[in-house]
Amino acid sequence: MLLERYYDDTLAQASYLIACERSGDAIIIDPNRQIDSYVRAAAARRVRIRYVSETHIHADFLSGSRELARVTGARLLLSGLGGDDWEYTFAAQDGATLLADGESIDVGKVRLQVVHTPGHTPEHICFLVTDTATGDRPMGIVTGDFLFVGDVGRPDLLEKSANVAGSMDRAARQLHASLKRLAALPDYLQVWPGHGAGSACGKALGAVPQTTLGYERLYNPALQQKAEQAFVEWVLADQPEPPRYFAEMKRQNRDGPTLSDPYDGLGRLDAGGVSDAIAKGWWVIDVRGSADFARAHIPATINIPASKSLATYAGTVLDYERPYVIIAKTEAQAHTVIGQLALIGLDKPAGFATLDVLQQMKSDGRELQTLSSIDPRALAERLSSNGVRVIDVRAASEWNHGHLPDATHIHLGGLVERTAKLERTEPIVVHCQSGTRSSIAASLLMRNGFTNVSNMPGGFDAWRKAGLPVARERV
């Protein structure tokens, strides 16, 4: 048996290739949109992708299962356990095979048994893996978003992202029942999860790539909650706000992910092209670090720094209908960013520009904009005279564990809507935990016409290090 894990840092997401070296047959589980990487990996290992499958209808990235099956001619295997609301509506059209609980798939001498584990989603399945060439006992389990290192998949996404009212309590109870199914499995069983630290599909995922069931029984808090009600209360507490794009991913992955586009020949824009994009109301995204953006940027651009979290932040603030332009340090960086955005289905790149457009703007007599900053002690002095509105754009769980006494909590994803009726000249200071999200927030406010916006670099961490007062929410 051959097993390989492919991990995308920007999504904190794992895909798996499992193959029988004797027969040369392979299955890919939970592929993302970068399907060429799986095709190349299979060729390098001299195996054929016979099957493509996934553990559930994903919310945090656009699935590559449909496209990978088409490109390779593999058989597409999908869960048939989601009921009327969460069935794959493209399954019949694509000739997919729907899987049932307890069903087995033989990939040469490797056997995968389907285990229905609802809770994170109704249709969620895991794959219990046995290398029958070695023995008749399973060696591991591909758990998708059911069981992570140190955590479990969150059961609140259907209610919070897909607006299925009242579903999260029921889903939490389903998740508790699914965890009880693990009782019959041995401690030595290896656990191969679908996400790692940084994913919004749980609240405290571990950073190591795999674990064992025995270790999780000892240290995973989800497996310490024996009573159903205690588990429900624990699992629903302190879940982070899901990024807004999750709802779009659930819809697309259920109804049929679109085919990817390599964006060959995407045009480079000069200062005039960037200005035209702004005039059309397109997103113009400056991916430099927040300090560089603050020093000088083109008015009406927004700052989403290039980082592992770029796709998550973009999916939190951007919409899918509007084309976008990237301003990056280099053409290569721009194409990397466009690839990251494609992973979450943002498929309307309208061009890119490099930093010379800033100088072009100045040469054309157009002023660049700056973003003012304020340090914690200066902000504390201003707050004592009640002369500024402070907006904390962190998650609710972060706010609950400590915040500025006079701040207003508005999560980044709801900032534009919640500030729509504020006076555009009102003094506003935004902050987050360390400074990245607040730079995004400040740029959004400035794009929407706010003229007196400042950022507090260092965020709540800097406020706390300065020894200034901290309030805590009662929860």
C-alpha positions as CSV (number, residue, x, y, z in Angstrom):
1,M,0.0,0.0,0.0
2,L,1.1,3.5,-0.8
3,L,-0.3,6.6,1.0
4,E,0.7,10.2,0.4
5,R,-0.7,13.4,1.9
6,Y,-0.8,16.6,-0.1
7,Y,-1.2,19.7,2.0
8,D,-2.2,23.2,0.9
9,D,-0.9,25.7,3.5
10,T,-3.3,28.5,2.3
11,L,-6.3,26.3,3.0
12,A,-4.8,24.2,5.8
13,Q,-6.3,21.4,3.8
14,A,-5.1,17.8,3.1
15,S,-5.8,15.5,0.2
16,Y,-4.8,11.9,0.1
17,L,-3.5,9.5,-2.5
18,I,-4.0,5.8,-1.5
19,A,-2.7,3.2,-3.9
20,C,-2.0,-0.5,-4.3
21,E,1.6,-0.8,-5.6
22,R,1.0,-4.3,-6.8
23,S,-2.0,-3.4,-9.1
24,G,-1.0,0.2,-9.8
25,D,-4.5,1.4,-8.9
26,A,-5.1,4.6,-6.9
27,I,-7.8,6.7,-5.3
28,I,-7.6,10.4,-4.6
29,I,-9.7,11.6,-1.6
30,D,-10.7,15.3,-1.1
31,P,-8.8,16.9,-4.0
32,N,-8.8,20.7,-4.3
33,R,-8.8,22.6,-7.6
34,Q,-5.1,22.2,-8.3
35,I,-5.7,18.9,-10.0
36,D,-2.5,18.9,-12.0
37,S,-0.6,18.2,-8.7
38,Y,-2.5,14.9,-8.3
39,V,-2.0,13.9,-11.9
40,R,1.7,14.6,-11.7
41,A,2.0,12.7,-8.4
42,A,0.2,9.6,-9.8
43,A,2.5,9.6,-12.8
44,A,5.6,10.0,-10.6
45,R,4.5,7.0,-8.5
46,R,3.5,5.0,-11.6
47,V,0.0,4.5,-10.5
48,R,-3.3,5.1,-12.3
49,I,-6.1,7.2,-10.7
50,R,-9.0,4.8,-10.8
51,Y,-11.2,6.5,-8.3
52,V,-11.8,10.0,-7.0
53,S,-13.8,10.7,-3.9
54,E,-14.4,13.1,-1.1
55,T,-15.6,12.9,2.5
56,H,-18.3,15.6,2.2
57,I,-19.6,18.7,0.5
58,H,-16.9,21.1,1.4
59,A,-17.4,24.7,2.7
60,D,-13.9,26.1,2.7
61,F,-12.6,25.4,-0.8
62,L,-13.9,24.5,-4.2
63,S,-13.6,20.8,-4.7
64,G,-11.6,19.3,-7.6
65,S,-13.2,15.9,-7.5
66,R,-15.5,16.5,-10.4
67,E,-12.8,17.9,-12.7
68,L,-10.1,15.4,-11.7
69,A,-12.5,12.5,-12.5
70,R,-13.3,14.0,-15.9
71,V,-9.6,14.6,-16.8
72,T,-8.4,11.1,-15.7
73,G,-11.5,9.1,-16.6
74,A,-11.7,7.9,-13.0
75,R,-14.8,6.7,-11.4
76,L,-16.3,9.4,-9.2
77,L,-17.5,8.2,-5.7
78,L,-19.7,10.5,-3.6
79,S,-21.7,10.2,-0.5
80,G,-25.3,9.2,-1.0
81,L,-26.2,9.8,2.6
82,G,-27.1,13.5,2.8
83,G,-30.9,13.2,2.3
84,D,-32.9,15.4,-0.1
85,D,-31.2,18.7,1.0
86,W,-27.6,17.6,0.9
87,E,-27.3,15.2,-2.1
88,Y,-24.9,15.9,-4.9
89,T,-27.2,17.3,-7.6
90,F,-24.7,16.7,-10.4
91,A,-24.0,13.1,-9.4
92,A,-26.3,11.5,-12.1
93,Q,-25.1,13.9,-14.8
94,D,-21.5,12.9,-14.1
95,G,-22.2,9.2,-13.7
96,A,-21.0,9.2,-10.1
97,T,-21.5,6.2,-7.8
98,L,-23.3,7.1,-4.6
99,L,-21.8,5.4,-1.5
100,A,-23.7,3.8,1.4
101,D,-22.6,3.2,5.0
102,G,-20.6,0.0,5.3
103,E,-19.9,-0.3,1.6
104,S,-16.3,-1.3,0.5
105,I,-14.2,-0.1,-2.3
106,D,-11.3,-2.3,-3.4
107,V,-8.3,-0.3,-4.8
108,G,-6.2,-3.3,-5.8
109,K,-5.4,-5.0,-2.5
110,V,-6.3,-1.9,-0.5
111,R,-9.8,-1.9,0.9
112,L,-11.7,1.2,1.9
113,Q,-14.8,0.9,4.0
114,V,-17.3,3.7,4.1
115,V,-18.3,4.9,7.6
116,H,-21.2,7.4,7.8
117,T,-20.2,10.1,10.3
118,P,-22.8,12.9,10.2
119,G,-22.5,15.9,12.4
120,H,-20.2,18.3,10.6
121,T,-22.5,17.8,7.6
122,P,-25.3,15.3,7.1
123,E,-23.6,13.4,4.3
124,H,-20.1,13.2,5.8
125,I,-18.3,9.9,5.4
126,C,-14.9,8.5,6.5
127,F,-12.8,5.8,4.9
128,L,-11.5,3.0,7.0
129,V,-8.4,1.7,5.3
130,T,-7.1,-1.9,5.3
131,D,-4.1,-3.2,3.4
132,T,-5.4,-6.7,2.7
133,A,-2.0,-7.8,1.3
134,T,-0.7,-7.5,4.9
135,G,-3.6,-8.4,7.1
136,D,-7.4,-8.1,7.7
137,R,-7.3,-5.4,10.3
138,P,-7.6,-1.7,9.4
139,M,-4.5,0.4,9.7
140,G,-6.0,3.9,9.4
141,I,-9.0,6.1,8.8
142,V,-9.4,9.1,6.5
143,T,-11.6,11.3,8.6
144,G,-12.1,14.4,6.5
145,D,-13.8,17.1,8.7
146,F,-15.1,14.6,11.3
147,L,-12.1,14.0,13.5
148,F,-9.0,16.3,13.6
149,V,-5.9,16.3,15.7
150,G,-7.2,17.7,19.0
151,D,-10.6,18.7,17.7
152,V,-13.7,17.7,15.7
153,G,-15.5,19.3,12.8
154,R,-17.8,22.1,13.8
155,P,-21.5,21.3,13.6
156,D,-22.8,24.9,13.2
157,L,-21.9,25.6,9.6
158,L,-25.2,24.6,8.0
159,E,-27.0,27.1,10.3
160,K,-24.4,29.9,10.2
161,S,-23.3,29.6,6.5
162,A,-26.2,27.9,4.7
163,N,-29.0,29.4,6.8
164,V,-30.5,26.1,7.8
165,A,-32.3,27.5,10.9
166,G,-32.1,25.4,14.1
167,S,-29.8,22.8,12.6
168,M,-26.7,23.2,14.7
169,D,-28.1,21.6,17.9
170,R,-29.3,18.6,16.0
171,A,-26.0,18.4,14.1
172,A,-24.0,18.5,17.4
173,R,-26.0,15.6,18.7
174,Q,-25.4,13.7,15.4
175,L,-21.7,14.4,15.8
176,H,-21.7,13.0,19.3
177,A,-23.4,9.8,18.1
178,S,-20.8,9.5,15.3
179,L,-18.0,9.8,17.7
180,K,-19.5,6.9,19.7
181,R,-19.0,4.8,16.6
182,L,-15.3,5.0,17.1
183,A,-15.5,3.0,20.3
184,A,-15.3,-0.3,18.4
185,L,-12.0,0.8,16.6
186,P,-8.5,0.0,18.0
187,D,-6.2,2.5,19.7
188,Y,-3.5,1.9,17.2
189,L,-5.6,3.1,14.3
190,Q,-3.9,6.0,12.4
191,V,-6.1,9.1,11.9
192,W,-5.6,11.0,8.7
193,P,-7.6,14.3,8.9
194,G,-8.7,16.7,6.2
195,H,-7.5,19.9,7.9
196,G,-4.7,21.2,10.1
197,A,-4.1,24.3,12.3
198,G,-5.5,27.5,10.8
199,S,-8.6,25.9,9.3
200,A,-12.0,27.5,10.1
201,C,-13.7,24.1,10.0
202,G,-13.0,23.6,13.7
203,K,-11.9,25.8,16.6
204,A,-8.6,24.4,17.9
205,L,-7.1,22.1,15.3
206,G,-3.6,20.7,16.0
207,A,-0.6,21.4,13.7
208,V,0.8,17.9,13.4
209,P,-0.3,16.1,10.2
210,Q,-1.7,12.9,11.7
211,T,-2.5,11.1,15.0
212,T,-3.8,7.9,16.4
213,L,-7.2,7.1,17.7
214,G,-5.7,6.1,21.1
215,Y,-3.9,9.5,21.4
216,E,-7.1,11.4,20.6
217,R,-8.9,9.3,23.2
218,L,-6.4,10.6,25.8
219,Y,-6.1,14.2,24.8
220,N,-8.8,15.4,22.4
221,P,-11.4,17.4,24.4
222,A,-14.2,16.2,22.1
223,L,-13.6,12.7,23.3
224,Q,-13.6,13.6,26.9
225,Q,-17.3,14.8,26.8
226,K,-19.1,11.5,27.5
227,A,-22.6,13.0,28.1
228,E,-24.4,14.2,25.0
229,Q,-25.5,17.5,26.5
230,A,-22.1,18.3,27.8
231,F,-20.6,17.6,24.4
232,V,-23.2,19.8,22.7
233,E,-22.4,22.7,24.9
234,W,-18.7,22.3,24.5
235,V,-18.7,21.9,20.7
236,L,-20.9,24.9,20.0
237,A,-19.0,27.2,22.4
238,D,-16.5,29.7,20.9
239,Q,-16.8,28.6,17.3
240,P,-15.3,31.3,15.1
241,E,-17.5,33.2,12.6
242,P,-17.3,31.3,9.3
243,P,-15.9,33.3,6.4
244,R,-18.7,34.6,4.2
245,Y,-17.6,32.6,1.2
246,F,-18.4,29.3,2.9
247,A,-22.1,29.6,1.8
248,E,-21.0,30.0,-1.8
249,M,-18.7,27.0,-1.6
250,K,-21.4,24.8,-0.1
251,R,-23.7,25.7,-2.9
252,Q,-21.2,25.2,-5.7
253,N,-19.8,22.0,-4.3
254,R,-23.3,20.5,-3.9
255,D,-24.6,21.7,-7.3
256,G,-21.4,21.1,-9.4
257,P,-18.1,22.9,-9.1
258,T,-17.1,24.8,-12.2
259,L,-14.1,23.8,-14.2
260,S,-10.9,25.7,-13.4
261,D,-9.3,28.2,-15.8
262,P,-5.5,28.6,-16.0
263,Y,-5.9,32.3,-16.8
264,D,-3.3,32.1,-19.6
265,G,-2.5,35.5,-21.0
266,L,-4.0,37.5,-18.2
267,G,-3.1,41.1,-19.0
268,R,-0.8,43.5,-17.2
269,L,-2.5,46.9,-16.4
270,D,-0.9,50.3,-16.4
271,A,-2.1,53.2,-14.2
272,G,-4.9,54.0,-16.6
273,G,-6.1,50.4,-16.5
274,V,-6.1,50.4,-12.7
275,S,-8.0,53.7,-12.7
276,D,-10.6,52.3,-15.1
277,A,-11.1,49.2,-12.9
278,I,-11.7,51.4,-9.9
279,A,-14.1,53.5,-11.9
280,K,-16.1,50.4,-12.9
281,G,-16.4,49.4,-9.2
282,W,-14.2,46.4,-9.5
283,W,-12.1,45.1,-6.6
284,V,-8.5,46.4,-6.8
285,I,-6.5,44.4,-4.3
286,D,-3.1,45.6,-3.1
287,V,-1.4,42.5,-1.6
288,R,1.6,44.2,0.0
289,G,2.1,44.1,3.7
290,S,0.0,46.5,5.8
291,A,2.9,48.8,6.7
292,D,3.8,49.3,3.0
293,F,0.1,49.9,2.1
294,A,-0.2,52.4,4.9
295,R,2.7,54.5,3.6
296,A,1.3,54.9,0.1
297,H,-1.4,53.3,-1.9
298,I,-3.8,54.1,-4.8
299,P,-7.1,55.5,-3.4
300,A,-10.1,53.0,-3.4
301,T,-7.8,50.0,-3.4
302,I,-8.2,47.5,-0.6
303,N,-5.3,45.8,1.3
304,I,-5.3,42.0,1.6
305,P,-1.7,41.1,2.4
306,A,-0.2,38.1,0.6
307,S,0.0,35.4,3.2
308,K,-1.3,31.9,4.1
309,S,-4.6,33.5,5.1
310,L,-5.1,35.5,1.9
311,A,-7.9,33.3,0.5
312,T,-9.7,33.2,3.9
313,Y,-9.6,37.0,4.2
314,A,-10.6,37.5,0.6
315,G,-13.5,35.2,1.0
316,T,-14.6,37.1,4.0
317,V,-14.8,40.5,2.4
318,L,-15.1,40.0,-1.4
319,D,-18.2,39.1,-3.4
320,Y,-18.3,36.6,-6.3
321,E,-20.0,38.8,-8.9
322,R,-17.4,41.5,-9.2
323,P,-14.2,41.2,-11.2
324,Y,-10.9,41.9,-9.4
325,V,-7.5,43.3,-10.2
326,I,-4.3,42.4,-8.2
327,I,-1.5,44.9,-7.4
328,A,1.5,42.9,-6.5
329,K,5.3,43.2,-6.2
330,T,5.9,41.0,-9.2
331,E,4.0,39.3,-12.0
332,A,4.8,35.9,-10.4
333,Q,3.3,37.0,-7.1
334,A,0.2,38.2,-8.8
335,H,-0.3,34.9,-10.5
336,T,0.3,33.1,-7.2
337,V,-2.4,35.2,-5.6
338,I,-4.8,34.6,-8.4
339,G,-4.2,30.8,-8.0
340,Q,-5.0,31.1,-4.3
341,L,-8.3,32.9,-5.0
342,A,-9.2,30.3,-7.6
343,L,-9.1,27.7,-4.8
344,I,-12.2,29.3,-3.3
345,G,-13.9,29.9,-6.7
346,L,-13.1,33.6,-7.1
347,D,-12.8,33.3,-10.9
348,K,-13.0,36.8,-12.3
349,P,-9.5,38.1,-12.4
350,A,-9.5,41.1,-14.8
351,G,-5.7,41.7,-14.8
352,F,-2.8,42.5,-12.6
353,A,-0.4,45.4,-12.0
354,T,3.0,45.7,-10.4
355,L,4.2,48.4,-8.1
356,D,5.3,50.7,-10.9
357,V,1.7,51.8,-11.2
358,L,2.1,53.8,-8.0
359,Q,4.9,55.8,-9.5
360,Q,2.9,56.2,-12.8
361,M,0.0,57.6,-10.7
362,K,2.3,60.2,-9.1
363,S,3.8,61.1,-12.5
364,D,0.3,61.6,-13.9
365,G,-0.4,64.1,-11.1
366,R,-2.7,61.8,-9.1
367,E,-2.2,61.8,-5.4
368,L,-1.6,58.5,-3.5
369,Q,-3.3,57.9,-0.2
370,T,-1.9,57.1,3.2
371,L,-3.4,55.2,6.2
372,S,-2.7,56.8,9.5
373,S,-1.7,54.7,12.5
374,I,-2.1,55.2,16.2
375,D,-0.3,53.5,19.1
376,P,-2.1,52.1,22.1
377,R,-1.2,54.8,24.6
378,A,-2.2,57.6,22.2
379,L,-5.5,55.8,21.6
380,A,-6.1,55.5,25.3
381,E,-5.6,59.2,25.7
382,R,-8.1,59.9,22.9
383,L,-10.6,57.6,24.4
384,S,-10.4,59.5,27.7
385,S,-11.8,62.5,25.9
386,N,-14.4,60.4,24.0
387,G,-13.1,61.7,20.7
388,V,-13.0,58.5,18.6
389,R,-15.0,55.4,17.7
390,V,-12.9,52.2,18.1
391,I,-14.0,49.2,16.0
392,D,-12.7,45.7,16.9
393,V,-12.9,43.4,13.8
394,R,-11.8,40.2,15.5
395,A,-14.0,37.1,16.0
396,A,-16.5,36.9,18.8
397,S,-14.5,34.3,20.7
398,E,-11.4,36.7,20.6
399,W,-13.6,39.6,21.8
400,N,-15.1,37.5,24.6
401,H,-11.7,36.7,26.0
402,G,-10.6,40.3,26.2
403,H,-11.2,43.6,24.4
404,L,-10.7,47.4,24.8
405,P,-13.3,48.7,27.3
406,D,-14.7,51.3,24.9
407,A,-14.6,49.4,21.7
408,T,-17.4,48.3,19.4
409,H,-17.3,44.7,18.1
410,I,-18.0,44.3,14.4
411,H,-16.6,41.2,12.8
412,L,-14.6,41.9,9.6
413,G,-17.2,40.0,7.5
414,G,-20.0,42.4,8.6
415,L,-18.0,45.6,8.6
416,V,-19.4,47.2,5.4
417,E,-23.0,46.5,6.3
418,R,-22.7,47.5,10.0
419,T,-21.0,50.9,9.2
420,A,-23.2,51.9,6.3
421,K,-25.1,54.5,8.2
422,L,-22.2,56.1,10.1
423,E,-21.1,59.6,9.3
424,R,-18.3,59.4,6.8
425,T,-16.2,62.1,8.6
426,E,-16.4,60.5,12.0
427,P,-13.0,59.6,13.6
428,I,-12.6,55.8,13.5
429,V,-9.8,53.6,14.8
430,V,-9.9,49.9,13.8
431,H,-7.9,47.1,15.3
432,C,-7.7,43.3,15.4
433,Q,-5.4,40.9,17.2
434,S,-2.1,41.8,15.5
435,G,-2.8,44.2,12.7
436,T,-3.5,42.4,9.4
437,R,-7.3,42.2,9.6
438,S,-7.6,45.8,10.8
439,S,-5.6,47.0,7.7
440,I,-8.1,45.2,5.5
441,A,-10.9,46.8,7.5
442,A,-9.4,50.3,7.3
443,S,-9.0,50.0,3.6
444,L,-12.6,48.9,3.1
445,L,-13.8,51.8,5.1
446,M,-11.7,54.2,3.1
447,R,-12.9,52.7,-0.1
448,N,-16.5,53.3,1.1
449,G,-15.8,57.0,1.6
450,F,-14.7,57.2,5.3
451,T,-12.2,60.1,5.5
452,N,-10.9,59.9,9.1
453,V,-9.7,56.3,9.6
454,S,-6.7,55.0,11.5
455,N,-5.3,51.6,12.2
456,M,-3.7,50.4,15.4
457,P,-0.7,48.3,14.3
458,G,-0.1,45.5,16.7
459,G,-3.7,45.3,17.6
460,F,-5.0,43.9,20.8
461,D,-1.7,42.2,21.5
462,A,0.0,45.6,21.5
463,W,-2.7,47.1,23.7
464,R,-2.3,44.3,26.3
465,K,1.5,44.5,26.2
466,A,1.2,48.3,27.0
467,G,-0.5,47.3,30.2
468,L,-3.7,49.1,29.3
469,P,-7.2,48.1,30.7
470,V,-8.9,45.1,29.3
471,A,-12.6,44.2,29.5
472,R,-14.0,40.7,29.2
473,E,-17.4,39.6,28.0
474,R,-19.5,37.5,30.3
475,V,-20.3,34.2,28.5
